């Protein structure tokens, strides 16, 4: 039995339920309950909160979230093999764990449960970025979630938290920086996982900006796609696919047309998007 919650060690759970990690599902199980507890604590106080978790697998992070006081955990799991293992946790924490069997990409996971809502997950690598973009993209803002604590490959985490002049700065950094404050919390060695991935993982904490700069999301995405699509070229060249004179766009956004996308701050891209909408008559 485990001293944290009285449940069996995760290695025993995996063996009993035949939960070998599947590469097709992007699975890498984190078995160290001290690390899962650290991830849970990185989300802040969970008391009174509903927590949405994606891809719980054998339930290591699920257990940590419940042990650290989450009022309820809603776990979305695509792998049917894990349902029985999660049922043991449900029995241990009556009424506090809801398991939804399904594909997180096909479910509006941010609409689940009652507020206050936190999203905490060791995201499957193969769907991590699409899930994040979905959580950043609701039409109404602030979102239903009050914070997110998510694990990514280190390379993706660097892109998420990058700002202008950082080598990793790009479309993802602009979108995240526009609507959130994102902070890298800590790295996790590949050795902590079964099977060990080839890369280091990083936990990133997100807090939504209550009043992000006014901007249409679709236009911001179009502007950043053009600008970073030819990131080594000056804006006067890279913005041509938008269909308007880049010099006029840059002038309206108070940007130098000879600079490159990687040097433009988030506020500059917001101005550029608003200038594009103005020229479109929107």
C-alpha atoms as a printed R data frame, in Angstrom:
    type eleno elety resid chain resno       x      y       z
1   ATOM     1    CA   UNK     A     1   0.000  0.000   0.000
2   ATOM     2    CA   UNK     A     2   1.066  3.562  -0.651
3   ATOM     3    CA   UNK     A     3   1.539  5.853   2.338
4   ATOM     4    CA   UNK     A     4  -0.014  8.831   0.525
5   ATOM     5    CA   UNK     A     5  -3.482  7.391   0.024
6   ATOM     6    CA   UNK     A     6  -3.494  3.718   1.037
7   ATOM     7    CA   UNK     A     7  -3.898  2.537  -2.558
8   ATOM     8    CA   UNK     A     8  -1.562 -0.019  -4.193
9   ATOM     9    CA   UNK     A     9   1.687  1.142  -5.853
10  ATOM    10    CA   UNK     A    10   1.212  2.197  -9.456
11  ATOM    11    CA   UNK     A    11   3.534 -0.506 -10.778
12  ATOM    12    CA   UNK     A    12   1.233 -3.118  -9.227
13  ATOM    13    CA   UNK     A    13  -1.813 -1.424 -10.757
14  ATOM    14    CA   UNK     A    14  -0.213 -1.402 -14.211
15  ATOM    15    CA   UNK     A    15   0.750 -5.090 -13.938
16  ATOM    16    CA   UNK     A    16  -2.661 -6.237 -12.693
17  ATOM    17    CA   UNK     A    17  -4.576 -4.378 -15.404
18  ATOM    18    CA   UNK     A    18  -2.131 -5.001 -18.262
19  ATOM    19    CA   UNK     A    19  -1.539 -1.304 -18.808
20  ATOM    20    CA   UNK     A    20   1.545 -1.321 -20.995
21  ATOM    21    CA   UNK     A    21   1.936  2.197 -22.419
22  ATOM    22    CA   UNK     A    22   0.737  2.540 -25.997
23  ATOM    23    CA   UNK     A    23   2.770  4.711 -28.346
24  ATOM    24    CA   UNK     A    24  -0.322  5.249 -30.513
25  ATOM    25    CA   UNK     A    25  -1.972  7.057 -27.588
26  ATOM    26    CA   UNK     A    26   1.130  9.060 -26.681
27  ATOM    27    CA   UNK     A    27   1.287  7.329 -23.299
28  ATOM    28    CA   UNK     A    28   4.195  7.702 -20.882
29  ATOM    29    CA   UNK     A    29   3.170  6.813 -17.342
30  ATOM    30    CA   UNK     A    30   4.521  8.851 -14.429
31  ATOM    31    CA   UNK     A    31   4.856  6.445 -11.515
32  ATOM    32    CA   UNK     A    32   6.579  8.594  -8.885
33  ATOM    33    CA   UNK     A    33   3.780  9.754  -6.567
34  ATOM    34    CA   UNK     A    34   6.060 12.424  -5.132
35  ATOM    35    CA   UNK     A    35   6.269 13.960  -8.609
36  ATOM    36    CA   UNK     A    36   2.548 13.642  -9.260
37  ATOM    37    CA   UNK     A    37   1.927 15.359  -5.928
38  ATOM    38    CA   UNK     A    38   4.307 18.129  -6.962
39  ATOM    39    CA   UNK     A    39   2.333 18.620 -10.172
40  ATOM    40    CA   UNK     A    40  -0.903 18.746  -8.197
41  ATOM    41    CA   UNK     A    41   0.548 21.334  -5.808
42  ATOM    42    CA   UNK     A    42   1.763 23.459  -8.727
43  ATOM    43    CA   UNK     A    43  -1.886 24.156  -9.521
44  ATOM    44    CA   UNK     A    44  -2.322 25.996  -6.217
45  ATOM    45    CA   UNK     A    45  -5.025 25.191  -3.685
46  ATOM    46    CA   UNK     A    46  -7.448 22.588  -4.974
47  ATOM    47    CA   UNK     A    47  -9.858 22.890  -2.056
48  ATOM    48    CA   UNK     A    48 -13.385 23.387  -3.350
49  ATOM    49    CA   UNK     A    49 -12.259 23.082  -6.978
50  ATOM    50    CA   UNK     A    50 -13.290 20.744  -9.747
51  ATOM    51    CA   UNK     A    51 -10.250 19.513 -11.661
52  ATOM    52    CA   UNK     A    52 -10.367 18.254 -15.243
53  ATOM    53    CA   UNK     A    53  -7.624 15.754 -16.083
54  ATOM    54    CA   UNK     A    54  -6.830 14.400 -19.550
55  ATOM    55    CA   UNK     A    55  -5.335 10.949 -20.052
56  ATOM    56    CA   UNK     A    56  -5.088  9.728 -16.429
57  ATOM    57    CA   UNK     A    57  -3.869  6.252 -17.423
58  ATOM    58    CA   UNK     A    58  -3.324  4.208 -14.250
59  ATOM    59    CA   UNK     A    59  -4.259  7.231 -12.152
60  ATOM    60    CA   UNK     A    60  -1.055  8.489 -10.550
61  ATOM    61    CA   UNK     A    61  -1.866 12.179 -11.013
62  ATOM    62    CA   UNK     A    62  -5.546 11.484 -10.336
63  ATOM    63    CA   UNK     A    63  -4.657 10.132  -6.914
64  ATOM    64    CA   UNK     A    64  -2.427 13.112  -6.190
65  ATOM    65    CA   UNK     A    65  -5.164 15.574  -7.131
66  ATOM    66    CA   UNK     A    66  -7.655 13.870  -4.832
67  ATOM    67    CA   UNK     A    67  -5.139 13.483  -2.005
68  ATOM    68    CA   UNK     A    68  -4.328 17.187  -2.301
69  ATOM    69    CA   UNK     A    69  -7.925 18.195  -1.725
70  ATOM    70    CA   UNK     A    70  -9.686 18.487  -5.092
71  ATOM    71    CA   UNK     A    71 -13.417 18.495  -4.452
72  ATOM    72    CA   UNK     A    72 -13.924 16.494  -7.626
73  ATOM    73    CA   UNK     A    73 -11.777 15.193 -10.459
74  ATOM    74    CA   UNK     A    74 -13.264 14.621 -13.909
75  ATOM    75    CA   UNK     A    75 -10.868 12.359 -15.802
76  ATOM    76    CA   UNK     A    76 -11.188 11.900 -19.568
77  ATOM    77    CA   UNK     A    77  -9.570  8.665 -20.709
78  ATOM    78    CA   UNK     A    78  -9.537  7.188 -24.223
79  ATOM    79    CA   UNK     A    79  -7.843  3.914 -23.245
80  ATOM    80    CA   UNK     A    80 -10.538  1.441 -22.197
81  ATOM    81    CA   UNK     A    81  -7.922 -0.703 -20.428
82  ATOM    82    CA   UNK     A    82  -7.484  2.026 -17.781
83  ATOM    83    CA   UNK     A    83 -11.149  2.242 -16.769
84  ATOM    84    CA   UNK     A    84 -10.958 -0.647 -14.289
85  ATOM    85    CA   UNK     A    85  -7.869  0.817 -12.621
86  ATOM    86    CA   UNK     A    86  -9.593  4.183 -12.275
87  ATOM    87    CA   UNK     A    87 -12.656  2.456 -10.813
88  ATOM    88    CA   UNK     A    88 -10.502  1.394  -7.847
89  ATOM    89    CA   UNK     A    89  -9.708  5.056  -7.193
90  ATOM    90    CA   UNK     A    90 -13.404  5.914  -7.504
91  ATOM    91    CA   UNK     A    91 -14.183  3.374  -4.799
92  ATOM    92    CA   UNK     A    92 -11.466  4.817  -2.553
93  ATOM    93    CA   UNK     A    93 -12.758  8.384  -2.992
94  ATOM    94    CA   UNK     A    94 -16.568  7.943  -3.173
95  ATOM    95    CA   UNK     A    95 -18.333 10.624  -5.183
96  ATOM    96    CA   UNK     A    96 -15.148 12.571  -5.972
97  ATOM    97    CA   UNK     A    97 -13.952 10.977  -9.227
98  ATOM    98    CA   UNK     A    98 -15.911 10.961 -12.468
99  ATOM    99    CA   UNK     A    99 -14.403  9.055 -15.388
100 ATOM   100    CA   UNK     A   100 -15.431  9.867 -18.951
101 ATOM   101    CA   UNK     A   101 -14.345  7.326 -21.541
102 ATOM   102    CA   UNK     A   102 -13.700  9.184 -24.776
103 ATOM   103    CA   UNK     A   103 -11.401 11.251 -26.950
104 ATOM   104    CA   UNK     A   104 -10.482 14.551 -25.305
105 ATOM   105    CA   UNK     A   105 -10.180 16.202 -28.730
106 ATOM   106    CA   UNK     A   106 -13.842 15.391 -29.406
107 ATOM   107    CA   UNK     A   107 -15.124 16.630 -26.040
108 ATOM   108    CA   UNK     A   108 -15.491 20.214 -24.832
109 ATOM   109    CA   UNK     A   109 -13.443 19.400 -21.748
110 ATOM   110    CA   UNK     A   110 -13.431 22.999 -20.477
111 ATOM   111    CA   UNK     A   111 -17.240 22.834 -20.246
112 ATOM   112    CA   UNK     A   112 -17.160 19.899 -17.836
113 ATOM   113    CA   UNK     A   113 -18.021 20.168 -14.159
114 ATOM   114    CA   UNK     A   114 -18.790 23.074 -11.907
115 ATOM   115    CA   UNK     A   115 -16.725 26.193 -11.352
116 ATOM   116    CA   UNK     A   116 -14.256 26.996  -9.912
117 ATOM   117    CA   UNK     A   117 -12.458 24.808 -12.427
118 ATOM   118    CA   UNK     A   118  -8.803 23.937 -12.881
119 ATOM   119    CA   UNK     A   119  -7.274 21.840 -15.634
120 ATOM   120    CA   UNK     A   120  -4.326 19.703 -14.524
121 ATOM   121    CA   UNK     A   121  -2.835 17.026 -16.753
122 ATOM   122    CA   UNK     A   122   0.158 15.064 -17.917
123 ATOM   123    CA   UNK     A   123  -0.949 15.542 -21.507
124 ATOM   124    CA   UNK     A   124  -0.374 12.815 -24.098
125 ATOM   125    CA   UNK     A   125   2.364 14.273 -26.295
126 ATOM   126    CA   UNK     A   126   0.510 13.657 -29.536
127 ATOM   127    CA   UNK     A   127  -2.507 15.824 -28.638
128 ATOM   128    CA   UNK     A   128  -0.995 18.337 -26.201
129 ATOM   129    CA   UNK     A   129  -0.787 21.353 -28.528
130 ATOM   130    CA   UNK     A   130  -4.262 20.966 -30.112
131 ATOM   131    CA   UNK     A   131  -5.800 20.653 -26.651
132 ATOM   132    CA   UNK     A   132  -3.986 23.755 -25.424
133 ATOM   133    CA   UNK     A   133  -5.083 25.824 -28.422
134 ATOM   134    CA   UNK     A   134  -8.671 24.718 -27.823
135 ATOM   135    CA   UNK     A   135  -8.539 25.857 -24.204
136 ATOM   136    CA   UNK     A   136  -7.121 29.213 -25.287
137 ATOM   137    CA   UNK     A   137  -9.751 29.796 -27.965
138 ATOM   138    CA   UNK     A   138 -13.236 30.208 -26.434
139 ATOM   139    CA   UNK     A   139 -15.260 33.080 -27.875
140 ATOM   140    CA   UNK     A   140 -15.948 34.474 -24.411
141 ATOM   141    CA   UNK     A   141 -13.046 35.377 -22.143
142 ATOM   142    CA   UNK     A   142 -12.072 34.952 -19.295
143 ATOM   143    CA   UNK     A   143 -12.627 31.198 -19.751
144 ATOM   144    CA   UNK     A   144 -14.432 28.840 -17.381
145 ATOM   145    CA   UNK     A   145 -11.109 27.542 -16.066
146 ATOM   146    CA   UNK     A   146  -9.263 29.598 -13.455
147 ATOM   147    CA   UNK     A   147  -5.861 28.021 -14.120
148 ATOM   148    CA   UNK     A   148  -4.144 25.196 -15.965
149 ATOM   149    CA   UNK     A   149  -1.108 23.173 -14.938
150 ATOM   150    CA   UNK     A   150  -0.017 21.053 -17.877
151 ATOM   151    CA   UNK     A   151   2.948 18.894 -18.794
152 ATOM   152    CA   UNK     A   152   4.546 19.203 -22.233
153 ATOM   153    CA   UNK     A   153   7.714 18.185 -23.971
154 ATOM   154    CA   UNK     A   154  10.391 20.716 -22.994
155 ATOM   155    CA   UNK     A   155  10.622 21.997 -26.577
156 ATOM   156    CA   UNK     A   156   6.889 22.768 -26.641
157 ATOM   157    CA   UNK     A   157   7.032 24.390 -23.207
158 ATOM   158    CA   UNK     A   158   9.786 26.688 -24.475
159 ATOM   159    CA   UNK     A   159   7.593 27.717 -27.408
160 ATOM   160    CA   UNK     A   160   4.645 28.340 -25.090
161 ATOM   161    CA   UNK     A   161   6.520 30.673 -22.748
162 ATOM   162    CA   UNK     A   162   8.777 32.356 -25.333
163 ATOM   163    CA   UNK     A   163   8.676 36.117 -25.866
164 ATOM   164    CA   UNK     A   164  10.142 38.269 -28.627
165 ATOM   165    CA   UNK     A   165  13.862 37.771 -29.209
166 ATOM   166    CA   UNK     A   166  13.690 34.195 -27.848
167 ATOM   167    CA   UNK     A   167  14.679 31.582 -30.426
168 ATOM   168    CA   UNK     A   168  11.513 29.589 -29.639
169 ATOM   169    CA   UNK     A   169   9.151 32.550 -30.126
170 ATOM   170    CA   UNK     A   170   6.424 31.911 -32.659
171 ATOM   171    CA   UNK     A   171   2.686 31.604 -33.222
172 ATOM   172    CA   UNK     A   172   2.075 29.568 -30.066
173 ATOM   173    CA   UNK     A   173   3.945 32.045 -27.872
174 ATOM   174    CA   UNK     A   174   1.891 34.933 -29.282
175 ATOM   175    CA   UNK     A   175  -1.445 33.185 -28.737
176 ATOM   176    CA   UNK     A   176  -0.539 32.131 -25.194
177 ATOM   177    CA   UNK     A   177   0.977 35.496 -24.308
178 ATOM   178    CA   UNK     A   178  -2.082 37.337 -25.585
179 ATOM   179    CA   UNK     A   179  -4.558 35.569 -23.332
180 ATOM   180    CA   UNK     A   180  -2.483 34.109 -20.500
181 ATOM   181    CA   UNK     A   181   0.465 34.439 -18.209
182 ATOM   182    CA   UNK     A   182   2.395 31.198 -18.641
183 ATOM   183    CA   UNK     A   183   5.218 30.120 -16.342
184 ATOM   184    CA   UNK     A   184   7.496 27.092 -16.520
185 ATOM   185    CA   UNK     A   185   7.356 25.459 -13.094
186 ATOM   186    CA   UNK     A   186   9.861 22.575 -13.232
187 ATOM   187    CA   UNK     A   187  11.349 19.934 -15.519
188 ATOM   188    CA   UNK     A   188  10.902 16.182 -15.196
189 ATOM   189    CA   UNK     A   189  13.568 13.739 -16.319
190 ATOM   190    CA   UNK     A   190  12.709 11.046 -18.876
191 ATOM   191    CA   UNK     A   191  13.784  8.498 -16.256
192 ATOM   192    CA   UNK     A   192  10.669  9.282 -14.202
193 ATOM   193    CA   UNK     A   193   8.382  7.776 -16.867
194 ATOM   194    CA   UNK     A   194   7.504  4.293 -18.041
195 ATOM   195    CA   UNK     A   195   8.514  3.939 -20.786
196 ATOM   196    CA   UNK     A   196  11.048  6.801 -20.649
197 ATOM   197    CA   UNK     A   197  10.505  9.283 -23.504
198 ATOM   198    CA   UNK     A   198  13.457 10.606 -25.459
199 ATOM   199    CA   UNK     A   199  12.921 14.156 -24.203
200 ATOM   200    CA   UNK     A   200  12.658 16.096 -20.952
201 ATOM   201    CA   UNK     A   201   9.174 17.166 -19.876
202 ATOM   202    CA   UNK     A   202   8.166 20.499 -18.356
203 ATOM   203    CA   UNK     A   203   5.178 21.528 -16.244
204 ATOM   204    CA   UNK     A   204   3.720 24.884 -17.304
205 ATOM   205    CA   UNK     A   205   1.229 26.890 -15.229
206 ATOM   206    CA   UNK     A   206  -1.279 29.142 -17.009
207 ATOM   207    CA   UNK     A   207  -3.339 31.953 -15.539
208 ATOM   208    CA   UNK     A   208  -5.838 33.713 -17.833
209 ATOM   209    CA   UNK     A   209  -5.497 37.446 -18.321
210 ATOM   210    CA   UNK     A   210  -8.771 38.937 -17.152
211 ATOM   211    CA   UNK     A   211  -8.695 41.667 -19.791
212 ATOM   212    CA   UNK     A   212  -6.475 40.694 -22.729
213 ATOM   213    CA   UNK     A   213  -5.933 43.303 -25.422
214 ATOM   214    CA   UNK     A   214  -9.052 43.484 -27.647
215 ATOM   215    CA   UNK     A   215  -8.541 41.415 -30.799
216 ATOM   216    CA   UNK     A   216 -10.282 38.843 -32.995
217 ATOM   217    CA   UNK     A   217  -8.701 35.435 -32.466
218 ATOM   218    CA   UNK     A   218  -9.111 34.328 -36.092
219 ATOM   219    CA   UNK     A   219  -7.380 37.471 -37.349
220 ATOM   220    CA   UNK     A   220  -4.540 37.130 -34.860
221 ATOM   221    CA   UNK     A   221  -4.021 33.555 -36.025
222 ATOM   222    CA   UNK     A   222  -3.979 34.665 -39.674
223 ATOM   223    CA   UNK     A   223  -1.470 37.437 -38.999
224 ATOM   224    CA   UNK     A   224   0.893 35.217 -37.021
225 ATOM   225    CA   UNK     A   225   0.615 32.425 -39.605
226 ATOM   226    CA   UNK     A   226   1.757 34.820 -42.320
227 ATOM   227    CA   UNK     A   227   4.449 36.525 -40.259
228 ATOM   228    CA   UNK     A   228   6.037 33.362 -38.872
229 ATOM   229    CA   UNK     A   229   5.471 31.396 -42.075
230 ATOM   230    CA   UNK     A   230   8.490 33.290 -43.414
231 ATOM   231    CA   UNK     A   231  10.036 34.211 -40.089
232 ATOM   232    CA   UNK     A   232  13.446 35.134 -41.497
233 ATOM   233    CA   UNK     A   233  11.927 37.685 -43.875
234 ATOM   234    CA   UNK     A   234  10.941 41.252 -43.022
235 ATOM   235    CA   UNK     A   235   7.288 42.011 -42.381
236 ATOM   236    CA   UNK     A   236   7.042 43.925 -45.647
237 ATOM   237    CA   UNK     A   237   7.593 40.576 -47.385
238 ATOM   238    CA   UNK     A   238   6.084 38.001 -45.008
239 ATOM   239    CA   UNK     A   239   2.718 39.788 -44.675
240 ATOM   240    CA   UNK     A   240   1.987 39.812 -48.438
241 ATOM   241    CA   UNK     A   241  -0.221 36.665 -48.257
242 ATOM   242    CA   UNK     A   242  -2.748 38.658 -46.191
243 ATOM   243    CA   UNK     A   243  -3.824 40.462 -49.355
244 ATOM   244    CA   UNK     A   244  -3.103 44.047 -48.322
245 ATOM   245    CA   UNK     A   245  -0.111 46.324 -48.711
246 ATOM   246    CA   UNK     A   246   2.254 45.262 -45.895
247 ATOM   247    CA   UNK     A   247   3.603 48.811 -45.579
248 ATOM   248    CA   UNK     A   248   0.085 50.137 -44.967
249 ATOM   249    CA   UNK     A   249  -0.614 47.374 -42.458
250 ATOM   250    CA   UNK     A   250   2.593 48.052 -40.558
251 ATOM   251    CA   UNK     A   251   1.985 51.806 -40.556
252 ATOM   252    CA   UNK     A   252  -1.503 51.305 -39.115
253 ATOM   253    CA   UNK     A   253  -0.047 49.005 -36.447
254 ATOM   254    CA   UNK     A   254   2.839 51.355 -35.652
255 ATOM   255    CA   UNK     A   255   5.384 48.718 -36.679
256 ATOM   256    CA   UNK     A   256   8.569 49.007 -38.694
257 ATOM   257    CA   UNK     A   257   8.051 46.993 -41.919
258 ATOM   258    CA   UNK     A   258  11.745 46.080 -41.986
259 ATOM   259    CA   UNK     A   259  11.640 44.074 -38.745
260 ATOM   260    CA   UNK     A   260  11.103 40.313 -38.566
261 ATOM   261    CA   UNK     A   261   8.247 38.511 -36.807
262 ATOM   262    CA   UNK     A   262  10.529 37.140 -34.095
263 ATOM   263    CA   UNK     A   263  11.162 40.688 -32.784
264 ATOM   264    CA   UNK     A   264   7.512 41.805 -32.634
265 ATOM   265    CA   UNK     A   265   5.920 41.636 -29.152
266 ATOM   266    CA   UNK     A   266   2.426 40.260 -28.547
267 ATOM   267    CA   UNK     A   267   0.976 43.776 -28.389
268 ATOM   268    CA   UNK     A   268   2.436 44.467 -31.828
269 ATOM   269    CA   UNK     A   269   0.704 41.436 -33.329
270 ATOM   270    CA   UNK     A   270  -2.574 42.494 -31.706
271 ATOM   271    CA   UNK     A   271  -2.252 45.923 -33.318
272 ATOM   272    CA   UNK     A   272  -1.449 44.245 -36.631
273 ATOM   273    CA   UNK     A   273  -4.560 42.039 -36.388
274 ATOM   274    CA   UNK     A   274  -6.748 45.021 -35.551
275 ATOM   275    CA   UNK     A   275  -5.246 46.972 -38.466
276 ATOM   276    CA   UNK     A   276  -6.038 44.063 -40.801
277 ATOM   277    CA   UNK     A   277  -9.642 43.949 -39.598
278 ATOM   278    CA   UNK     A   278  -9.937 47.697 -40.116
279 ATOM   279    CA   UNK     A   279  -8.718 47.391 -43.708
280 ATOM   280    CA   UNK     A   280 -11.171 44.540 -44.244
281 ATOM   281    CA   UNK     A   281 -13.964 46.691 -42.888
282 ATOM   282    CA   UNK     A   282 -14.622 44.344 -39.981
